[in-house]
Amino acid sequence: MSLRIDILTLFPEMFPAVLEASIVGRARQAGAVDVHLHNIRDYAGNKHNKVDDRPFGGGPGMVLMCQPLYDAVMDVEAQDERTALRILLSPQGEPLRQPRVESLAAPETGRLLLIAGHYEGIDERVIEAIAPFEISLGDYVLSGGELAAMVLIDAIARLQPGVLGHADSAAEDSFSPRGEGQRRLLDCPHYTRPQVWTGREVPPILVSGDHGAVARWREEQMMERTRARRPDLLSPQPDLASETAPNPSHQGRSERPSQP
């Protein structure tokens, strides 16, 4: 069964170009991932489809209200019998790294529910009620979670079996575990035709026909590049996927709050 991904967003019109093109489009066409878009405004419950309001205590911006988002989560989750892992794309979440992507892309995940926040933030009470696992792309702020959701979907889709053109493509990417120590190194440099371009020649080892020597050269290049650009990767790294793997059963399953 394909991995189902539901996206809750205020701007579903942002997604089609990404979902229909390149690797994500191929993954959907192959049935490896099944993506569904849901507009949070459809759960506003008022004629103006209003889903935000000013923050208590004052301050700039608007805050996404509890009930529309809560109702959206409950309704969308009921559309499939599989338990969804709720993920909130938030600058306050765990920084996204490849071990986390691998854990989310695994067959046992089954279903993801991505929540793309917007405005100044989301009412903290609904975050407490639905208890999502929070993921961040890094230490910067986007206008909303839509772009972050697209990045996450792309990273997950390309790891689905049969999606990439070569079975080893994902295994040879930067940050993929390699060798006995399962080190996550940067990838080596790559070259293609022509063999000489503007006076720059492809390293002779790559056209030598000696596959063992090529493999050793690539390993050396990965180490050298990682040491120069990301020495932090050569230090002992926490395995995020095993230490803090999100579990859908640990999420909030509270009863629907009563209307005031």
Protein Blocks (a to p, Z undefined) as FASTA:
>chain_A
ZZddddddfblmlmmmmmmgcjllmmmmnomaccddddfklmnopaklpabdcdehiaed
jdddfklmmmmmmmmmmmpfbdcddddddfkbccddfklmmmmmpmklopacddddehjb
dcfklmmmnopadddfbjcddfblklmmmmmmmmmmmmpghkambfklmmmmghiaedjk
opacdddddddddfbeghiacdfklmnopaklmmmmmmmmmmmmmmmmmmmlmpccddfk
lmmgccfklpccbdcdddZZ
